[in-house]
Amino acid sequence: MKKGTRVDFAESENPKRTWRHTVTTGEFRAPKKGEWFVSGAIPEAYRALRDMEQEYHIAVPVSMKLEADQRTLDLAQRIGALKPKKKR
């Protein structure tokens, strides 16, 4: 899985909806206790309850605030309110 791929949480893994989704780090290894990893035919993020032996794609949670900020920048660029920097 490519670094930076966005993956939603498994339904049971984010009960307080603290984060919006996860982003893969590009690492493929056995997760350690407490780390997030991606698994499944339809990829979802899970937290490792203990050190694991099987290898998975490692992920990190992304907050809602960060996502909203990025969406705002993307929208501003699309409507022309914020113009991308020109190369010199």
Contacts in CASP RR format, 6 or more apart in sequence:
PFRMAT RR
TARGET T0000
AUTHOR 0000-0000-0000
METHOD contacts of the structure
MODEL  1
MKKGTRVDFAESENPKRTWRHTVTTGEFRAPKKGEWFVSGAIPEAYRALR
DMEQEYHIAVPVSMKLEADQRTLDLAQRIGALKPKKKR
1 24 0 8 1.000
1 26 0 8 1.000
1 28 0 8 1.000
1 38 0 8 1.000
1 43 0 8 1.000
1 57 0 8 1.000
2 24 0 8 1.000
2 26 0 8 1.000
3 24 0 8 1.000
3 25 0 8 1.000
3 26 0 8 1.000
4 23 0 8 1.000
4 24 0 8 1.000
4 25 0 8 1.000
4 26 0 8 1.000
5 23 0 8 1.000
5 24 0 8 1.000
5 57 0 8 1.000
6 21 0 8 1.000
6 22 0 8 1.000
6 23 0 8 1.000
6 62 0 8 1.000
7 21 0 8 1.000
7 22 0 8 1.000
7 23 0 8 1.000
7 24 0 8 1.000
7 38 0 8 1.000
7 43 0 8 1.000
7 44 0 8 1.000
7 45 0 8 1.000
7 59 0 8 1.000
8 21 0 8 1.000
8 22 0 8 1.000
8 44 0 8 1.000
8 45 0 8 1.000
9 19 0 8 1.000
9 21 0 8 1.000
9 22 0 8 1.000
9 44 0 8 1.000
9 45 0 8 1.000
9 61 0 8 1.000
10 44 0 8 1.000
10 45 0 8 1.000
10 46 0 8 1.000
13 44 0 8 1.000
13 45 0 8 1.000
13 46 0 8 1.000
13 47 0 8 1.000
18 61 0 8 1.000
18 63 0 8 1.000
19 61 0 8 1.000
19 62 0 8 1.000
19 63 0 8 1.000
19 64 0 8 1.000
20 62 0 8 1.000
20 63 0 8 1.000
20 64 0 8 1.000
20 67 0 8 1.000
21 45 0 8 1.000
21 61 0 8 1.000
21 62 0 8 1.000
21 67 0 8 1.000
22 36 0 8 1.000
22 38 0 8 1.000
22 45 0 8 1.000
22 59 0 8 1.000
22 60 0 8 1.000
22 61 0 8 1.000
22 62 0 8 1.000
23 59 0 8 1.000
23 60 0 8 1.000
23 62 0 8 1.000
24 38 0 8 1.000
24 57 0 8 1.000
24 58 0 8 1.000
24 59 0 8 1.000
25 58 0 8 1.000
25 59 0 8 1.000
25 60 0 8 1.000
26 57 0 8 1.000
26 58 0 8 1.000
27 57 0 8 1.000
27 58 0 8 1.000
28 55 0 8 1.000
28 56 0 8 1.000
28 57 0 8 1.000
28 58 0 8 1.000
29 55 0 8 1.000
29 56 0 8 1.000
29 58 0 8 1.000
30 51 0 8 1.000
30 52 0 8 1.000
30 53 0 8 1.000
30 54 0 8 1.000
30 55 0 8 1.000
30 56 0 8 1.000
31 37 0 8 1.000
31 48 0 8 1.000
31 51 0 8 1.000
31 52 0 8 1.000
31 56 0 8 1.000
31 58 0 8 1.000
32 48 0 8 1.000
32 51 0 8 1.000
32 52 0 8 1.000
33 48 0 8 1.000
33 49 0 8 1.000
33 50 0 8 1.000
33 51 0 8 1.000
34 47 0 8 1.000
34 48 0 8 1.000
34 49 0 8 1.000
35 47 0 8 1.000
35 48 0 8 1.000
35 58 0 8 1.000
36 45 0 8 1.000
36 46 0 8 1.000
36 47 0 8 1.000
36 48 0 8 1.000
36 58 0 8 1.000
36 59 0 8 1.000
36 60 0 8 1.000
36 61 0 8 1.000
37 45 0 8 1.000
37 46 0 8 1.000
37 47 0 8 1.000
37 48 0 8 1.000
37 52 0 8 1.000
37 56 0 8 1.000
37 57 0 8 1.000
37 58 0 8 1.000
37 59 0 8 1.000
38 44 0 8 1.000
38 45 0 8 1.000
38 46 0 8 1.000
38 56 0 8 1.000
38 57 0 8 1.000
38 58 0 8 1.000
38 59 0 8 1.000
39 46 0 8 1.000
39 56 0 8 1.000
43 57 0 8 1.000
45 59 0 8 1.000
45 61 0 8 1.000
73 82 0 8 1.000
76 82 0 8 1.000
77 83 0 8 1.000
77 84 0 8 1.000
END
